[in-house]
Amino acid sequence: MSCVKHPALLTDLGHVGENGLPLMPSAVFQRELELCKEWGFKLKCANQRVSLVFDNDQLVPYWIQRETPAIAWDWLRVNGFLQVGSTNTEALEQARSGAPGGTLVYAEEQTAGKGRNGRSWVSNARKGLYCSLILRPGQPVKFWPLLTHVASVALIETLKSLFPRLDLDLKWPNDVLISGKKCAGILLESIADGGNNAAVIGLGVNVRKGSVPGSLEATAICLDESSGLQVPRRQLLVQFLHKFQECYLVFEQGNHPELLERWKSHSSMWDGVQVWIWEGEVRRSAITCGLNELGALIVRTPEGSLETILAADVSLDRHDPGGNARN
């Protein structure tokens, strides 16, 4: 599986600013310079120096770290990749090796992006936001499923602040919708290895045109298309990380009811809505009746009994079990 880290030169160029660095004849320097050009980073070469043109879109490790305030951890540790199989898989491996909470793994492209229940997430190069956060929660493990709600609230509140006119909605448990079409998905995974317990929260956002495969255009949408703007990816990431930390502290303080109320305030489907519950290829209808203390969905079946849905797919559309449209 391919894995290409961001070249060290990219971090150096982000650090030195507009003065740039002298052009070096060394093979390593030239190879990393060509890699930056190949992946579309905006470089300026003049007077035998090279600099990185500053904007709010380019995913540069130093800029992400500098622009993200430290609220829930001491500082953000940033591991950037040009290409990786899955940011969640990479983050889980780093967590197993002892990476601390507040470690961010992101990539320009995923070759094996993951969604819920074994699905894939199409992750075309520079078209979306693909990242994962390593967390070391202090709350009991039974409450960790609420981390999906932490990320969902953080993302939709970020999007609402940036795009107040968009018709944004949360679909249980992990989707952000724009006008009923999926724009983003969240994937929670964890490890429990003796005393080495960690959670990894993954985020996939369809940003640019080309992030949604043609076969999914009926059920998925990108931010650029829906907003009519070219959305700066780094600005979106940094604002999400800021909001995520605020919501994460609510979780860590044990104020789970507040977190759930915030989630419900952004969702139209959590109560009194007909949904379809998919178990494999089999579907059945139910009416939503709220969330329990762990964020699981409570539904009423046609027979009148209440059920708690923990991991099944829940759809608003009888033909679609979930879906960059499926995560």
Secondary structure as the mmCIF struct_conf table of DSSP 4:
data_model
#
loop_
_struct_conf.conf_type_id
_struct_conf.id
_struct_conf.beg_label_comp_id
_struct_conf.beg_label_asym_id
_struct_conf.beg_label_seq_id
_struct_conf.end_label_comp_id
_struct_conf.end_label_asym_id
_struct_conf.end_label_seq_id
STRN STRN1 VAL A 4 LYS A 5
HELX_LH_PP_P HELX_LH_PP_P1 HIS A 6 PRO A 7
HELX_RH_AL_P HELX_RH_AL_P1 ALA A 8 VAL A 16
HELX_RH_3T_P HELX_RH_3T_P1 GLY A 17 ASN A 19
STRN STRN2 LEU A 21 PRO A 22
BEND BEND1 SER A 26 SER A 26
HELX_RH_AL_P HELX_RH_AL_P2 ALA A 27 GLU A 38
TURN_TY1_P TURN_TY1_P1 TRP A 39 GLY A 40
STRN STRN3 LEU A 43 ALA A 46
TURN_TY1_P TURN_TY1_P2 ASN A 47 GLN A 48
STRN STRN4 ARG A 49 LEU A 52
HELX_LH_PP_P HELX_LH_PP_P2 VAL A 53 PHE A 54
BEND BEND2 ASN A 56 ASP A 57
HELX_RH_AL_P HELX_RH_AL_P3 PRO A 61 GLU A 67
BEND BEND3 THR A 68 THR A 68
BEND BEND4 ILE A 71 TRP A 75
STRN STRN5 ARG A 77 VAL A 84
BEND BEND5 GLY A 85 GLY A 85
HELX_RH_AL_P HELX_RH_AL_P4 THR A 87 ARG A 96
TURN_TY1_P TURN_TY1_P3 SER A 97 GLY A 98
HELX_LH_PP_P HELX_LH_PP_P3 ALA A 99 PRO A 100
BEND BEND6 GLY A 101 GLY A 102
STRN STRN6 THR A 103 GLN A 110
BEND BEND7 THR A 111 ALA A 112
STRN STRN7 LYS A 114 LYS A 114
HELX_RH_3T_P HELX_RH_3T_P2 ARG A 116 GLY A 118
STRN STRN8 SER A 120 SER A 120
TURN_TY1_P TURN_TY1_P4 ALA A 125 LYS A 127
STRN STRN9 GLY A 128 LEU A 135
BEND BEND8 GLN A 139 GLN A 139
HELX_RH_3T_P HELX_RH_3T_P3 VAL A 141 PHE A 143
TURN_TY1_P TURN_TY1_P5 TRP A 144 PRO A 145
HELX_RH_AL_P HELX_RH_AL_P5 LEU A 146 LEU A 162
TURN_TY1_P TURN_TY1_P6 PRO A 164 ARG A 165
BEND BEND9 LEU A 166 LEU A 166
STRN STRN10 LEU A 168 LYS A 171
TURN_TY1_P TURN_TY1_P7 TRP A 172 ASN A 174
STRN STRN11 ASP A 175 ILE A 178
TURN_TY1_P TURN_TY1_P8 SER A 179 GLY A 180
STRN STRN12 LYS A 181 ASP A 193
TURN_TY1_P TURN_TY1_P9 GLY A 194 GLY A 195
STRN STRN13 ASN A 196 ASN A 206
BEND BEND10 ARG A 208 ARG A 208
TURN_TY1_P TURN_TY1_P10 LYS A 209 GLY A 210
BEND BEND11 SER A 211 VAL A 212
HELX_RH_3T_P HELX_RH_3T_P4 GLY A 214 LEU A 216
TURN_TY1_P TURN_TY1_P11 GLU A 217 THR A 219
STRN STRN14 ALA A 220 ALA A 220
HELX_RH_AL_P HELX_RH_AL_P6 LEU A 223 SER A 227
TURN_TY1_P TURN_TY1_P12 GLY A 228 GLY A 228
BEND BEND12 LEU A 229 LEU A 229
HELX_RH_AL_P HELX_RH_AL_P7 ARG A 233 GLU A 252
TURN_TY1_P TURN_TY1_P13 GLN A 253 GLY A 254
HELX_RH_AL_P HELX_RH_AL_P8 HIS A 256 SER A 265
TURN_TY1_P TURN_TY1_P14 HIS A 266 HIS A 266
BEND BEND13 SER A 268 TRP A 270
STRN STRN15 ASP A 271 GLU A 279
TURN_TY1_P TURN_TY1_P15 GLY A 280 GLU A 281
STRN STRN16 VAL A 282 LEU A 291
TURN_TY1_P TURN_TY1_P16 GLU A 293 LEU A 294
BEND BEND14 GLY A 295 GLY A 295
HELX_LH_PP_P HELX_LH_PP_P4 ALA A 296 ALA A 296
STRN STRN17 LEU A 297 ARG A 300
TURN_TY1_P TURN_TY1_P17 PRO A 302 GLU A 303
BEND BEND15 GLY A 304 GLY A 304
STRN STRN18 LEU A 306 ILE A 309
BEND BEND16 LEU A 310 ALA A 312
STRN STRN19 ASP A 313 SER A 315
BEND BEND17 LEU A 316 ASP A 317
TURN_TY1_P TURN_TY1_P18 ARG A 318 HIS A 319
BEND BEND18 PRO A 321 PRO A 321
#
